């Protein structure tokens, strides 16, 4: 059981890296770099289409990752 969860955790982490790399990049201008991105914080628009889908996929993969990690820790302790 432990080796199965470890394998699933490794596969999930690879998918997280792929999903993160597939997300579209945000353009940063010089003002945003100097102000620390505060304008981006309050001026955020809702993402649509592919960007929204990739955000949801990344969140789901992250939840699965933490669930598998907690399950592995639980199995190690018992």
C-alpha positions as CSV (number, residue, x, y, z in Angstrom):
1,X,0.0,0.0,0.0
2,X,2.8,2.4,0.9
3,X,4.6,1.8,-2.4
4,X,1.4,2.4,-4.3
5,X,0.8,5.7,-2.6
6,X,4.4,6.7,-3.1
7,X,4.1,6.0,-6.8
8,X,0.9,8.0,-7.1
9,X,2.6,10.9,-5.2
10,X,5.5,10.9,-7.7
11,X,3.1,10.8,-10.7
12,X,1.0,13.6,-9.2
13,X,4.1,15.7,-8.6
14,X,5.1,15.3,-12.2
15,X,1.6,16.4,-13.3
16,X,1.8,19.4,-11.0
17,X,5.1,20.5,-12.7
18,X,3.6,20.0,-16.2
19,X,0.4,21.9,-15.3
20,X,2.4,24.7,-13.8
21,X,4.6,25.0,-16.9
22,X,1.5,25.0,-19.2
23,X,-0.1,28.0,-17.6
24,X,0.1,31.1,-19.7
25,X,2.6,33.7,-18.4
26,X,1.5,37.0,-17.1
27,X,3.2,40.1,-18.6
28,X,5.1,42.2,-16.1
29,X,5.8,45.8,-16.8
30,X,8.4,48.0,-15.1
31,X,5.9,49.7,-12.9
32,X,4.6,46.4,-11.6
33,X,8.1,45.3,-10.8
34,X,8.9,48.5,-8.9
35,X,5.6,48.7,-7.0
36,X,5.7,45.0,-5.9
37,X,2.7,44.0,-8.0
38,X,0.2,45.9,-5.9
39,X,-1.7,47.0,-9.0
40,X,-2.1,43.4,-10.0
41,X,-3.5,42.5,-6.7
42,X,-6.4,44.9,-6.8
43,X,-6.9,45.0,-10.6
44,X,-7.3,41.2,-11.0
45,X,-9.8,40.2,-13.6
46,X,-11.4,36.8,-13.8
47,X,-9.5,34.3,-15.9
48,X,-11.3,32.6,-18.7
49,X,-10.9,29.7,-21.0
50,X,-7.7,27.8,-20.9
51,X,-6.2,29.9,-18.1
52,X,-9.2,29.1,-15.8
53,X,-9.0,25.4,-16.7
54,X,-5.3,25.2,-15.9
55,X,-5.8,27.0,-12.6
56,X,-8.5,24.5,-11.6
57,X,-6.3,21.5,-12.7
58,X,-3.4,22.9,-10.6
59,X,-5.6,23.3,-7.5
60,X,-7.0,19.8,-7.9
61,X,-3.6,18.3,-8.3
62,X,-2.3,20.2,-5.3
63,X,-5.2,18.9,-3.1
64,X,-4.5,15.3,-4.3
65,X,-0.8,15.8,-3.6
66,X,-1.4,16.9,0.0
67,X,-3.9,14.1,0.5
68,X,-1.5,11.5,-0.6
69,X,1.3,13.0,1.5
70,X,-0.9,13.0,4.6
71,X,-1.9,9.4,3.9
72,X,1.7,8.4,3.6
73,X,2.6,10.0,6.9
74,X,-0.3,8.3,8.5
75,X,0.8,4.9,7.2
76,X,4.4,5.5,8.4
77,X,3.2,6.3,11.9
78,X,1.0,3.2,12.2
